[in-house]
């Protein structure tokens, strides 16, 4: 099993930056990829970044050029660097992990961390 714990959220002014962290614990050897999603009330959860254990990354067009994802593979911590933040980036940000490497197709989610962009 895997447990995920997000941190780094908070209040930031428009144009500012934040770095979110997600630390994985448990059977982390089975993790094949980690992702960041965000969700606002009344809207579907949205992917904002993905990274594999071989450091292949994906950033969607909606945040490309402002967001970057990285991985500390020794400690299994995924980071989301968010720059030039706008009020539209306000959301609860969730960490996600797959254990497909070990044949476990269940999704694993963190509890979420709130990001608020406001002056």
C-alpha positions, -999 to +999 in steps of 0.1 A: +000+000+000+010+036-005+002+068+015+005+103+000+009+135+019+007+169+002+022+201+016+031+236+005-003+251-002-013+285+011-022+321+002-002+338-025-006+371-044-013+371-082+020+368-100+036+349-072+049+314-069+044+283-048+060+249-047+039+219-037+053+187-023+039+152-022+057+126-001+050+089-007+054+062+019+047+025+021+054+002-008+069+030-029+090+006-051+057-002-069+050+034-079+054+038-116+042+074-120+030+104-099+007+132-109-008+165-097-044+173-101-065+203-090-102+208-084-125+237-077-161+235-065-185+225-093-158+214-117-141+182-126-107+173-113-081+186-138-046+171-145-018+197-142+013+176-143+026+140-145+060+124-141+073+088-143+100+071-123+123+075-154+116+113-152+094+116-183+071+146-178+038+159-191+024+194-186-010+202-202-014+233-223-036+250-197-006+255-174+024+249-197+051+275-193+040+283-157+040+250-140+068+224-138+069+189-122+099+172-107+107+140-087+131+132-059+133+095-067+155+086-037+128+097-013+098+094-037+087+130-034+070+147-063+071+185-065+049+210-085+065+244-091+038+270-099+049+304-112+030+335-124-001+324-104-035+339-112-068+337-093-079+310-118-052+288-103-071+288-069-081+252-062-074+222-040-044+204-054-042+166-051-013+142-055-019+109-073+002+077-077+000+045-097+013+011-085+008-006-119+044-018-118+033-044-092+000-052-109-021-029-086-044-008-108-060+010-079-056+048-078-040+064-047-047+100-037-035+124-011-059+144+010-053+176-010-037+210-002-055+244-007-039+270-030-055+304-029-043+332-053-057+366-041-045+401-034 
